């Protein structure tokens, strides 16, 4: 039986992204990149809190000590959710003002990985960075065109990573003790008829879920075998990220965008840019938080 995808928040975001379930508040964190807004959606109350950041915001992660970290146009910053005070921590690409941060997540040890891309293009001028708990930052992968989905296997030995225009998922050997990555190789190709691979998440069975820009879907893969297991159709073209949420982590939340849709397409997709949810029959795993 195919899962039913439901509209859960008629947000109509310009570029919705960065879905992340926060267990402590039982809320979904997500961002509208180009509008420069952080959103906190509470499914129980249907309330969506919007915090204006004032610059492009690529993704969000929770911080163990409280608040969140944001990957922005100008570096990585911490945000106090009570006061909405924003404090820049590092800006590794201050010399590249036409780049911005895009997708990212925390690894199992609590390091924050986030990558960059050029604004308005997909050219290889970006990099993937790792912010350590002591707030030192290291360039880990370069060059990158459009840094996107990043997850770690349950045994903490493999990191999966998407550079969107390559139409593939890459795998790295990963050292959880040090954060070092090595031995980059193609895990599996992504057929172009599915749309560009965008954000990703891992389920409790170790399978990889990928949101597809231009593909109106989210797909589930066995990343070790490179096998496509299932496809969930979404009623809008540009699906951007996905995350398991809910008290049991048994609901798949999906963000989307109306960016790049012409007027005819927007009329045909009135909920483009909104937040969707589906019961896909499996559960996710808790999101790691930044340890610093």
N, C-alpha and C positions, 0 to 999 in steps of 0.2 A: 504494500500500500504506500503510495507516494505521500510525503508529508504535506500538510497544508500550511502555506506561508500566509501569515496574517500581518496586516498593518498595525503596528503598535504605537507609533507616534508619527503624526503627519507633519514632519519637521520641514520638509522641502529645503534641505540644506544645499548650499552651493556645491560644497565638496565634503560631504560627511565621511568620516574616517575614524580609525583608531579605537574601535570597539574594545572595551575592557570591563570585565565584571569585577566589581569591588565587593568582596564578601562582607567586610565590616559594616558597610552601609546598605548592603543588599540593593545596590544601584549599578547601573551601567554608565561608565564613563565613555564619552565619545567626543569627537571634535568636528568643527566645521573649519577646514584648513584655511581657505581663502578669506572667509569672513573674520578669522581670528578669534573664534569662540570655543571655549570648553563647555561641554554639556554634561550634566549629571541627571540621568533619568531614573526615577523611582517607579518601577512597574506597579507596586502596590497602590500608590496614590495617583499614578499617571502624571505626576508633576515632573517637568523637565526644567532644571535650573540652568540658566545660561550665564556664564562668566566671560565678559569681554576682556581679551588679552591685549589687543592692540597691535598685533602682528601675526603673520601666518603661524599656525600651530599644527605641527605634523602628527603628533601623537601624545599620549598621556600614560603614565604609570603611577601606581601608588607607592608611597614611601613608608617604610616600617615605622619611622619616627613621627609620622603624621604628615598630612598634606600630600601633594603630588609633585612629580617632575613632569615638565613639558619640554618637548623638542620643538624649537621655534625656528623662525627665519634667522634670528640672530642668536644661535647657541642653544644651550640647555639651561633651564631655569627651574627654580622651586616655586610653588604656589601654596600659600597658606589659604586653605579653603574657608576659614572663618573670617579672616580680614581681607581676603583677596589680594594680599600683598605679593608681588612678583619680584623674585630676586635672581638675577642671572648668576649661574655658577661657572660655566665655561663657554667659550665661543671658539671652537677649533677652526672655523672657516671665516674669521673676521676679514681675511684677505680676499674672500670670494663673496662679495655682496650680492651677486646674482644667483647664488645658491641658497636653498633653504633646507631645513630638516624635513623628513617625511616620516615613514613608519618606523616602529621600534618596539622592543619589549625588554623585560628583565629576564636574565638567564637564571638557572636554578640557584646560583650562589648569590643572587641579588645585585649583579652588575646590570647597568642600563645600556643596551645596545640600540643605536639609532643611526640611520643613514641619511645622506643628503642627495639632492638632485637640483639641477638648474630650474629656475622659475620659468614656467611656460614652455618647457621643452623636455626631451628625453635624450640628452647628450652625455657622454661619459666624462663629466666634470665633477661628479660626486664621489663620496667615500662612505664606508661603514665605520662607525666609531664605537668604542666601548668606554663608558664612564664607570670607573671603579668606585667602591664605597668611600675611599679617601679623597674622592673628587678629582683624581687625575684622569685624564682622557687619553686614549690611544687610538690611532688610526689602524684599523684591522684589515680592511679590504679596500682596494682601489685599483683601477677606476670603476665607478658605478654610474649608471645612467639614471635609474629611478629605483632607489632602494625601497624594498617592500617586504612582504611577509617573512618573518623570522621566528623559528621555534626550535626547541631542543627535545631530543628523544628522551623517553622515560629513563633510560639507563645513563643519561648524561654524557654520552660518548659521541653524539652526532648533533651538529647544528644544521638545520635546513634553512635555505635563504633564497629569496627571489629578487632578481634584478629584472623588472617587468619586461622591457623590450626584448629580452633574450628568449622569451617563451620557454622557460625551463625552470625547474627547481634544482638548485645546487646543494650538495652536501659537503660538510667539512668535518674532519676529525676535531673533537672538542675536548679540552681539558678543563673540567669543572673546578679544579684546584686553582688554576692560574688564569683561566679565561682564554688561553691560547687556542687558536684555530690553525689547521693545516690540512694539506691533502685535499684541496678543492677539486670536486669532480661533479659531473652532471648526475643527479639522482634519477631524473626522468624528464623527458620533453613534455611540454604542454601544447596540445594541438591548437593551432591558431583559430580554428572555428569555434572554440570555446570562449574566445575573448582573451584580453590581456590578463595574466595572473597578477593579482593585487595582494591584499592582506590575507593572512592565514592564521590558523589555530590548530591545536592538536587535541584529539579526544582521548578518553580514558583507555581506549584500545590501541593507542599509538598511531592512529590513522590521521592523515593530514587533510584539513579542510581549506579550500582556497576560494576566495571571492574573485569574480571575473568582471573586469571593466569591459563593457561592450558585449558581454555574453549573456546577460540576464540570468545568471545562475551562480550557485556555489557548488563546488565539486568536492567529493571525498576520495582520497587516494591511499593506497598502501605505498608509503614512500620507499620501502625497501625493495619491493617488487616492481615499482613504477606502474602499478595497475590502477586504472580508474574504477572505483567501486560503485559510485552513485552520483547522481546529479539532482540538485534541488533548484527548480525554476523559481525565479523571483520576478515579480511584475514590474520591472524597470530595467533598463539596459545596463546602467553603470553601477554594479555592485562592488563595493570598495573594501570592506573588511567584515570579519565575522568573529564572534566570541561566544562561548558557552556561558550561560548565566542562569539565574533562578536559584532558590534555596537548595535544590538538588543538582544544580549545574546540568540540567537536562533540557534546556531550551537554547536554541541557536539564534543569537541576535545578529542582524546584518545591517550595515550602514550602506547608504547609496548617495548618488550625486545627480543634480540636474545640469551640472557643468557639461558643456560640449553638446548638449541637445538643442536642436533647432526648434523653432516655434511649433512646427507640426509634431515633432516628437514629444515635446512637452505637453501638448494637448492630448496626445495618445497615451502618455504616461503621467497622469495628474499627480501621482504620489512619488515621482522621482525625487530623490534627495531625502526620503523619509526613512524611518527605522522600521525594520520588519523582524518577525520572530517565527520560529517553526520548531515543532517537536520532531526531531529527526531520528529518534529511537536509540540514541546513545548519549552518554554523558561526557562532559569535559573534565578538565583538571583545574585546580585553583591557579590563578595567575600569580607568578612570583612578584615580590615587591622589592623596591630598591633598598639595599641594606645600609646605605650611608645616612 
